[in-house]
Amino acid sequence: MHPEMYTRKLILAFFLLFQISAYAADPVPKQYQATRSSANFHIDGILDEEAWKAAAIAGDFMQLDPAEGLPVSQKTEVRLMYDNTSIYIAAMMYDTSPDSILHELGNRDEAQSLNADAFRFGLDPYNQRTNGYVFEVTASNVQSELFIDDYTYDAVWQSAVHISDKGWSVEMKIPYSAFRFPAKKDQLWGIQFARQIRRNREYDQWTLTPKNVQNKMIFWGTLEGINNVEPPLRLSITPYLSLYGEQAPRFTSNGVDGYENSYSYSGGADLKVGLDERFTLDVTLLPDFSQVQSDNKVKNLTAYETVYDEKRPFFKEGVDLFSKGNLFYSRRIGKTPSLFYSIPYLLNEGDVIEENPDKAHLINATKLSGRTDKGLGVGILNAITGTTYAKIKRSNGEELRIATEPLSNYNIFVLDQNLANNSEIFIANTSVLREGSEKDANVTTGQGTFENKKHNYRLTGRVSHSRINQSNADDAGNLSKQIISGN
């Protein structure tokens, strides 16, 4: 190969593997000193408690939108206090036109889609500037929260708002059980306050996060002064018993021949244990997801899989770790059996389908997730689905049982290490093992992201490996029939 052509190929390969991005200079974060209080705060949105006067004021907001870095059009003042159980936030959003404050009502977790003013409180309890919590309240007191980019995160906390002739105010009480933080005497947390003035599409921040930065959290402020607080015990057990009734079409070799009623029941339990302030163990045994909203089915004529949103509570938690590398699609666990739609085509004259479950039976799932004090994130998830069978009753009275999905084990393992200067490196592995000659798969990916000290250059590299194993024995891919009983 000509040396010049060889050099060009090396350069091309380098740019296919690595991505470089440049952005703003080194930030200088603001600081806020929290104040301990023994007051009994009444969360009503009216800032009339005498205790609030002892708290420091976070002001001097700046515009992010529409004009980054310019002074704000309306003044904002925020105060923060704490006790042994919770942190308390009081925010006064002054407004020279209080009758123009937008406050559309809506459902919980829909704050960002409402035509309403809003206040946001950002919190990074480990002060690592890579992940954190955001609690949002609109001027109509609609709550939303998220953890990093996980919009499925939910917590129990209080808020109230009040609109007056000076503007609108909000009070928030966020218990320590709503988030994780390290067990040490003196806490040092990342913090951010923000306000949205909806009528002129203005977004103001206490500490400005430039639009062109990759990681905006490095510009958050620092919360000091919280000390001698302990992470609460995190333990919950949820047993359940469900009864079902269903009317479904009866399929014969001639198509649909009337409808039949069926009844069933199930029981199980969910367990959540905080092993310490960093790691959580989740276990679900014989889970029941009947309360979960059903999907809007999409007709897919392409060669690619339809991707649906995850709505099952167990799989919605901890997605910040399990989404690393974009390998894991949890909806494959408990999916529609592979031969579900093939059963009607196996019928002979006079045959009737007695059972054909539309979901693989999930036996149990276990999940461990958390991050060490040195920034190592660990995520392990394992789930087992049992063999799923359809039942056909022959015209001569014989019963056949057909395996539509084999016994399967699903696993994902993630290690994610935070490094200095907002850098990180992670490795993720997913695998599925199926009983018999059915297809097994294993995928591994690793990625490193590195920044310089001034945060104006970013280098990212990634490598992946995928392997599929399938035996040719016994006509792999075709699940066998098994006679239960016959006459």
Residue pairs with C-beta under 8 A, 6 or more apart in sequence:
1 9
17 461
17 462
17 463
18 459
18 460
18 461
19 458
19 459
19 460
20 457
20 458
20 459
20 460
21 214
21 457
21 458
22 456
22 457
22 458
23 210
23 212
23 213
23 214
23 455
23 456
23 458
24 210
24 212
24 213
24 455
24 456
25 454
25 455
25 456
26 453
26 454
26 455
27 218
27 219
27 455
29 190
29 207
29 219
29 220
29 221
29 222
30 58
30 206
30 207
30 221
30 222
31 221
31 222
31 223
31 224
32 56
32 58
32 80
32 191
32 221
32 222
32 223
32 224
33 56
33 224
33 225
34 56
34 80
34 81
34 82
34 87
34 223
34 224
34 225
34 226
35 54
35 55
35 56
35 80
35 81
35 82
35 225
36 81
36 82
36 83
36 225
36 226
37 51
37 54
37 55
37 81
37 82
37 83
37 88
38 83
39 49
39 50
39 51
39 81
41 49
41 51
41 81
41 88
41 171
41 173
42 49
43 158
43 159
43 160
43 171
43 172
43 173
44 160
44 162
44 171
45 141
45 159
45 160
45 161
45 162
45 169
45 170
45 171
46 162
46 169
46 171
47 90
47 92
47 169
47 171
51 81
52 79
52 81
52 90
54 81
55 79
55 80
55 81
55 90
56 79
56 80
57 77
57 78
57 79
58 77
58 78
58 79
58 80
58 193
58 206
58 221
59 75
59 76
59 77
59 78
59 206
60 206
61 72
61 75
61 76
61 193
61 195
61 204
61 205
61 206
62 69
62 70
62 71
62 72
62 204
62 205
62 208
63 69
63 70
63 71
63 72
63 73
63 202
63 203
63 204
64 194
64 203
64 204
64 205
64 208
64 209
64 211
65 201
65 202
65 203
66 200
66 201
66 202
68 208
68 210
68 211
69 208
72 202
72 204
73 197
73 200
73 202
74 93
74 94
74 95
74 96
74 167
74 195
74 197
74 202
74 204
75 94
76 91
76 92
76 93
76 94
76 193
76 195
76 204
76 206
77 91
77 92
77 94
78 89
78 90
78 91
78 92
78 193
78 206
79 89
79 90
79 91
80 87
80 88
80 89
80 90
80 191
80 223
81 87
81 88
82 88
82 226
82 229
84 228
84 229
84 230
85 175
85 176
85 232
86 173
86 174
86 175
86 176
87 173
87 174
87 176
87 226
88 171
88 172
88 173
88 174
89 121
89 170
89 171
89 172
89 174
90 169
90 170
90 171
90 172
91 119
91 169
91 170
91 172
91 193
91 195
92 166
92 167
92 169
93 117
93 119
93 167
93 168
93 169
93 170
93 195
94 166
94 167
95 101
95 166
95 167
95 168
95 197
98 163
98 164
98 165
98 166
98 167
98 168
100 199
101 117
101 139
101 163
101 167
101 168
101 199
102 115
102 116
102 117
102 139
102 198
102 199
103 116
103 117
103 138
103 139
103 140
103 163
103 168
104 114
104 115
104 116
104 138
104 140
105 114
105 140
105 142
106 113
106 114
106 116
106 138
106 140
106 142
107 142
108 142
108 143
108 144
109 143
109 144
109 145
109 151
109 154
110 142
110 144
111 118
111 136
111 137
111 138
111 142
111 143
111 144
112 118
112 136
112 144
114 138
114 140
114 142
115 198
116 138
116 139
116 140
116 142
116 198
117 138
117 139
117 168
117 195
117 196
117 197
117 198
117 199
118 136
118 137
118 138
118 139
118 195
118 196
118 198
119 136
119 137
119 170
119 193
119 194
119 195
119 196
120 134
120 135
120 136
120 192
120 193
120 194
120 195
120 196
121 134
121 135
121 136
121 172
121 174
121 191
121 192
121 193
122 132
122 133
122 134
122 190
122 191
122 192
122 193
122 194
122 217
122 220
123 132
123 133
123 134
123 135
123 174
123 179
123 189
123 190
123 191
123 192
123 223
124 131
124 132
124 133
124 189
124 190
124 191
124 217
124 220
125 132
125 133
125 179
125 180
125 181
125 182
125 187
125 189
125 190
126 181
126 182
126 189
126 371
126 373
126 375
127 188
127 189
127 190
127 222
128 190
128 375
128 418
129 190
129 215
129 217
129 218
129 220
129 422
130 215
130 217
130 375
130 418
130 422
130 424
131 147
131 148
131 217
131 320
131 371
132 147
132 148
132 190
132 217
132 220
133 145
133 146
133 147
133 153
133 155
133 178
133 179
134 145
134 146
134 147
135 143
135 144
135 145
135 155
135 157
135 172
135 174
136 143
136 144
136 145
137 143
137 159
137 161
137 170
137 172
138 161
139 161
139 163
139 168
140 161
141 159
141 160
141 161
141 170
143 157
143 159
145 153
145 154
145 155
145 157
146 153
147 153
147 320
148 320
149 320
150 316
150 319
150 320
152 310
152 316
152 317
152 319
153 317
155 174
155 177
155 178
155 179
156 175
156 177
156 178
157 172
157 173
157 174
157 175
157 178
158 172
158 173
158 174
159 170
159 171
159 172
159 173
160 170
160 171
161 168
161 169
161 170
162 168
162 169
162 170
175 232
176 229
176 231
176 232
177 232
177 234
180 231
180 277
180 278
180 370
181 187
181 189
181 231
181 277
182 231
182 277
182 278
182 373
183 230
183 231
183 276
183 277
185 227
185 228
186 226
186 227
187 223
187 226
187 227
187 229
188 222
188 223
188 224
189 222
189 223
189 226
190 217
190 220
190 221
190 222
190 223
191 220
191 221
191 222
191 223
192 205
192 206
192 207
192 209
192 217
192 220
192 221
193 205
193 206
194 203
194 204
194 205
194 206
195 203
195 204
195 205
196 202
196 203
196 204
197 203
197 204
206 221
207 219
207 220
207 221
208 219
209 216
209 217
209 219
209 220
210 216
210 219
213 219
213 455
214 422
214 451
214 458
215 422
215 455
218 422
218 455
231 274
231 276
231 277
233 274
234 272
234 273
234 274
234 280
235 272
235 273
235 274
236 270
236 271
236 272
237 269
237 270
237 271
237 272
238 269
238 270
238 271
239 267
239 268
239 269
240 267
240 268
240 269
240 270
240 288
241 265
241 266
241 267
242 265
242 266
242 267
242 288
242 290
243 263
243 264
243 265
244 262
244 263
244 264
244 265
244 266
244 290
245 261
245 262
245 263
246 261
246 262
246 263
247 259
247 260
247 261
247 262
248 259
248 260
248 262
249 256
249 258
249 259
249 260
250 256
250 257
250 258
250 259
250 260
250 352
250 353
251 257
251 343
251 344
251 347
251 352
251 353
252 347
252 350
252 351
252 352
253 347
253 348
253 349
253 350
253 351
266 286
266 288
267 286
267 288
268 284
268 285
268 286
268 287
268 288
269 284
269 285
269 286
270 282
270 283
270 284
270 285
270 287
270 313
270 314
271 281
271 282
271 283
271 284
271 285
272 280
272 281
272 282
272 283
273 280
273 281
274 280
275 281
275 370
278 370
278 371
278 372
278 373
279 368
279 369
279 370
279 378
280 318
280 368
280 369
280 370
281 366
281 367
281 368
282 314
282 317
282 318
282 366
282 367
282 368
282 369
283 364
283 365
283 366
283 367
284 314
284 362
284 364
284 365
284 366
285 363
285 364
286 362
286 363
286 364
287 312
287 314
287 362
287 364
287 365
289 312
289 334
292 311
292 312
292 313
293 311
295 308
295 309
295 311
298 306
300 306
305 329
307 329
307 331
308 331
310 316
310 319
310 330
310 331
312 330
312 334
314 365
314 367
315 330
315 333
315 365
317 367
317 369
318 367
318 369
318 379
321 369
321 377
321 378
321 379
321 414
321 416
322 328
322 330
322 369
322 379
322 381
322 412
322 414
324 379
324 414
324 416
324 426
324 428
324 447
325 414
325 426
325 428
325 445
325 447
325 464
327 412
327 428
327 430
327 443
327 445
328 381
328 412
328 428
328 430
332 410
332 432
333 360
333 362
333 365
333 383
333 385
333 410
334 359
334 360
334 361
334 362
334 385
335 359
335 360
335 405
336 358
336 359
336 360
337 357
337 358
337 359
337 360
337 388
337 390
337 404
337 405
338 404
338 405
338 479
339 390
339 402
339 403
339 404
339 405
339 479
340 356
340 357
340 358
340 390
340 404
340 405
342 404
343 353
343 356
343 390
343 392
343 402
343 404
344 353
346 392
346 402
347 353
347 392
348 394
348 395
349 395
350 394
350 395
351 392
351 393
351 394
351 395
352 392
352 393
353 390
353 391
353 392
354 391
354 392
354 393
354 399
355 389
355 390
355 391
356 390
356 391
356 404
357 388
357 389
357 390
357 404
359 388
360 385
360 386
360 388
360 405
360 408
361 385
361 386
361 387
361 388
362 383
362 384
362 385
362 386
363 384
363 385
363 386
364 383
364 384
365 381
365 382
365 383
365 384
366 380
366 381
366 382
366 383
367 379
367 380
367 381
367 382
368 378
368 379
368 380
368 381
369 377
369 378
369 379
369 380
370 377
370 378
371 377
371 378
371 416
371 418
372 378
375 417
375 418
375 419
376 415
376 416
376 417
376 418
377 414
377 415
377 416
377 417
377 418
377 426
378 414
378 415
378 416
379 412
379 413
379 414
379 416
380 411
380 412
380 413
380 414
381 410
381 411
381 412
382 409
382 410
382 411
383 409
383 410
383 411
384 407
384 408
384 409
384 410
385 405
385 407
385 408
385 410
386 407
387 403
387 405
387 406
387 407
387 435
388 403
388 404
388 405
389 401
389 402
389 403
389 404
389 482
390 401
390 402
390 404
391 399
391 400
391 401
391 402
391 484
392 399
392 400
392 402
393 399
393 400
394 400
396 487
397 486
397 487
398 483
398 485
398 486
398 487
399 483
399 484
399 485
399 486
400 481
400 482
400 483
400 484
401 481
401 482
401 483
401 484
402 479
402 481
402 482
403 479
403 480
403 481
403 482
404 479
405 479
406 434
406 435
406 436
406 438
406 479
407 434
407 435
408 432
408 433
408 434
408 435
408 438
409 432
409 433
409 434
410 430
410 431
410 432
411 429
411 430
411 431
411 432
412 428
412 429
412 430
412 431
413 428
413 429
413 430
414 426
414 427
414 428
414 429
415 426
415 427
415 428
416 424
416 425
416 426
417 424
417 425
417 426
418 424
419 425
419 450
421 450
421 451
421 452
421 453
421 455
422 451
422 455
423 448
423 449
423 450
423 451
424 448
424 449
425 446
425 447
425 448
425 449
426 446
426 447
427 444
427 445
427 446
428 444
428 445
428 446
429 442
429 443
429 444
430 441
430 442
430 443
430 444
431 440
431 441
431 442
431 443
432 440
432 441
433 440
434 440
436 471
436 474
437 470
437 471
437 472
437 473
437 474
437 475
437 476
437 477
438 470
438 476
438 477
438 479
439 468
439 469
439 470
439 476
439 477
440 468
440 469
440 470
441 466
441 467
441 468
441 469
442 466
442 467
442 469
443 464
443 465
443 466
443 467
444 464
444 465
444 466
445 462
445 463
445 464
445 465
446 462
446 463
446 464
447 460
447 461
447 462
447 463
448 460
448 461
448 462
449 458
449 459
449 460
450 458
450 459
450 460
451 457
451 458
451 459
470 476
470 477
474 480
